[in-house]
């Protein structure tokens, strides 16, 4: 009965489609180092590059509604989602090559406009692919027991994208090229990211292919005529998406800050005096972290996605506070994974990191299938199928707050005296730098999660509500099929 009631997906389809998110996160991890390239290789000042990246990331947000509108209007024979995935990935590959291979060779007077133009091209490609990542769940499955499974795959791929690249950069590229002042480091990095991201994109397209066809899309997609004013009406009446956006954007601001390359360098390369750990920690803790993520998915399947998000956000606040206490210890610079050097502070750090990172994975990734819930709510409320709008609206605010997070780190660096150069691996761990690192890595996430908990109080799509919505949509779909059969018979 459940198979007939829901639009189910095979686990391999969910896993493959989640690779679309992996592809964009590979590029996002790459662009996390763009400030070091721009500062150390292209010769831009710290304040200038922070201002440029903030402005460009806001432009990134502005492109989302336009691309989302195009996606909702698309009805081609190659599907609604797959063309955006492939085009976006190819555009990102081209722009990344141009950015990291050529910017420092451009005459100084033209270097800034050239950087802005190429980065703007990257943003357009990134928007094409990320809108799909946040909207494709709406057609992949509507089974409330299946949707949270994407959180598991997204968490796994995000850890692999960021953890894998951190290991690659910290333990291979940095030793090989002597640090972030060598342009060859960035060229090799781009090559591997472009190849892996393209492979991920092609597999993701295979995962959604059978669902992304005109005959498989909801009936509304074939007949509706979406106008810009419809978007405004939807925003006014769809309270769940507004509350989800508030919860997610505060988390995104925090994630951008604590995951910023500069903060990672301050934490591991200066405070802990062992930058190689920044990559190894993800590998060492990957499997235990997935057990925490699995627990979050089980909670979501039994109690609903909203409940799971609230529980693990509260746990995240607790474990982040414990992590702050661990990082305050004087022996923090003795953390090591080398045989014979593993001590008590290492075990404390790793243990808390596993629990904290598991909570972060759930809070950061659970919102993606929750966007599909908001899309189903809109279909039930107004009869409009607008996954592009839901994904684009979410991405718009998400990217604005990511841009603000990037700018915030730049401002903090300027305030503490890093106005010409960013903190470098091996710098002195002064008290000012130590407390700044703790504030950015621990304090900001706690503030963001508190804001998220407040907004979730007003998010109404709990397990019971989503079950009722799914039933109404199923009854409507069954009625349309019955009318079509009668029409064909006559």
Secondary structure, 3 states (H helix, E strand, C coil): CHHHHCCCCCHHHHHHHCHHHHHHHHHHHHHCCHHHHHHHCCCCCHHHHHHHHHHHHHHHHHHHHHHHHHHHHCCCCCCCCHHHHHHHHHHHHHHHHHHHHHHHHCCHHHHHHHHHHHHHHHHHHHHHHHHHHHHCHHHHCCCHHHHCHHHHHHHHHHHHHHHHHHHHHHHHHHHHHCCCCCHHHHHHHHHHHHHHHHHHHHHHHHHHCCCCCCCCCCHHHHHCCCCHHHHHHHHHHCHHHHHHHHHHHHHHHHHHHHCCHHHHHHHHHHHCCCCCHHHHHHHHHHHHHHHHHHHHHHHHHHHCHHHHHHHHHHHHHHHHHHHHHHHCCHHHHHCCCCCCCCCHHHHHHHHHHHHHHHHHHHHHHHHHHHHHHHHHHHHHHHCCCCHHHHHHHHHHHHHHHHHHHHHHHHHHHHHCCCCCCCCCCCCCCCHHHHHHHHHHHHHHHHHHHHHHHHHHCCCCCCHHHHHHHHHHHHHHHHHHHHHHHHHHHC
